[in-house]
Every structure is written in C-alpha cells, then in structure tokens.
Amino acid sequence: MSDPLTVSRPSAPSGTIAVADAVELAVVERSGFVESRHAGAAIVLDPEGVIQLSLGDVDTPILPRSSMKPLQALGCLTAGVTLEGEQLALSTASHSGTDRHARVVREILTTAGLGEDHLQCPPAWPGDTATRDELVRELGQPARVRMNCSGKHATMLLACTANGWDTDSYLDPQHPLQVHIREVIERLTGTKISTTAIDGCGAPVYAMSLTALARAAHRIGTASERSPFALHRLAGALVRAVRENPWAIDGPGRPDTIAIERLGVFAKGGAEGIMIMTAPNGATVALKTLDGSGRVATAVAIRLLERVGALSSADVAATLDQLPLEITGGGREVGRIRPTV
C-alpha cells in the first residue's frame, strides 16, 4: 500500500521569461500617480534584419499566439491556397466579427465547398461592440464565423480541400497541413520547433524566442512580390493585402487597424501581450508583456520603432492619440497609459 502522505506531483511545466529578466515597457498613470507597471521584453531588428535594440530576455521561448498567424497563413498559401485582397488579409486576421468580416470568411468557406459548421474554432460573440449589440437585439447566438480566428480556420480548411486532406482533423498537430505549416514556420524563424501547445482557437501554437519571432516577422514584412522565391512572393502579397485592407486584420477603431492605417506598418498583435510590427523601411519589433496584457503592446511597439528612427515622432504622437490609452475617473480622462521604453 502506498504511503497516504506521499503525493505524486507532475513536474513543473516549462515556462517563459522570468520576472527577473524582464524590463519595464510601460506605466499606467492616474492623476499623476503611477498605478501599474507593465514589464516584458522586446527586440528590434534594423531594415537589414540585424539586432538594433534588445530589452530584457529575448532568447527564452514565448508562445506567439495570434502573432503567429502571418506564419500560419503563409503555410496555407504555400500548400496551394490562392487568395487575394480582403480574403488574403482575413487569412491572417484576429478580426472583430463584424458583418463585413463574417461575409469574407463565408466567401472563403464557399470557395472550399464547405460551410460554417466545418469551422472548429469555438463559437463567439463579435468583438465589435456595435455588431454584438445588434445580434443581441436580434436574439442571435455566438457563432464560429464571428470568432476572431475564423479567417485563419477557413483558410486552413481551404488548404485541406485544395490538397484532398481530411477536414475533420485539420487541427491535429500531426495532420498533413499542420506538419507543413510547422515546417514553413521553421524556415521563417530559422529554428526547430521543440514545444507545441494548443491556442485559444484550438489550432497548434509553437513556442519560440522573441528573436526567432522577430526574424520571421522581418522576413515577411520585407518580402518582395518580385522575389524569385515563391515563399517571399507570397509573403509580399500577404503584407500588401493587409496594408490595403487594414479593417480586415482587426477592425474599425482597434489597435492593429489604427497602426496600419496611420503608419503604414505591418502589425499583428497576439493574446497574452504579444506584438510584431514592421515599419515601411523594414525595421521590425517583436515584444511580449510579461503579465499578458495587450493594452500597451501597440503603443510600445511604435515607440520602439520611433526610437530607432523607423517612424517619425510626429506620426507616432498622432497615432498614440488615436489608441485607447486614456485612464478615466468620474467619466473624464485623468491619466494615460504611457510607454517608457
């Protein structure tokens, strides 16, 4: 008989950046008092892809979450998917579930010969407040097509039908599509995947360092549609689609869309405080807030690009004024969220 006082405990899981290895990225000020501090890590590559600035631990693995979507979209494109314009932008989006977003996702599914029921992302209410309120008034329900990752899932399903792969198991890490996507990610990051987790939408997400993520973001953000290499041509087309359809990748009045519209950057935020951003000149930033808060990610990223001369101070200041950074008290602004990098 086993000792009743002996408890078998699982080994500690592998983890991300330690608190001691993070740096302050932003503060929250209320009435002149620093109420909160956001710590994390960040790396900036210059237009040639050389490390220009490193803050905190950029070598310990993180989970990129939705900032990995451009890499996954390229995996689908290199598997034979052909998309253009707003459909291509939706393939890499974390959209807000407006009727316009849902329409484009349905169009991708129709091309695949499939319907909304084939999506395996969880049902969700739209992130867009006005759209959600309208659905509630109409007694609507959460839907898979409204989930912010539905564009990615529809594109994955399109890749499956293009290759004759099973559509029921498309989220299995060992599915031919996911194996192909993983290989493309390894090519873009220049590193081998050692840890696989399951993202909030049910798709695989792979641990990698901020350095590796920045390297992949730089390769995508600076790719040319005239490249002799198919992967680079597809990446160039993806970036152009996002810059021409900034509403698609996020939504009206939301951070990614604001940054793309005002600064011409290629930006993709992710859950748990992840952000990748490439300036028009090719300078690229990847960052993570250690507490997982995404409310400072866009502001910190554009400040870092300003710091290395990739964005003008006037343009950054104007963009910061458009981001939801105000702190309110009694219904009026009494402070701001302020990047400190």
Secondary structure, 3 states (H helix, E strand, C coil): CCCCCCCCCCCCCCCCCCHHHCEEEEEEEECCEEEEEEEEEEEEECCCCCEEEEECCCCCCECCHHHHHHHHHHHHHHCCCCCCHHHHHHCCCCCCCCHHHHHHHHHHHHHHCCCHHHCCCCCECCCCHHHHHHHHHCCCCCEHHHCCCHHHHHHHHHHHHHHCCCCCCCCCCCCHHHHHHHHHHHHHHCCCCCCEEECCCCCEEECECHHHHHHHHHHHHCCCCCCCCHHHHHHHHHHHHHHHCHHHHCCCCCHHHHHHHHHCCEEEEECCCEEEEECCCCCEEEEEECCCCCCCHHHHHHHHHHHCCCCCHHHHHHHHHHCCCEEEECCEEEEEEEECC
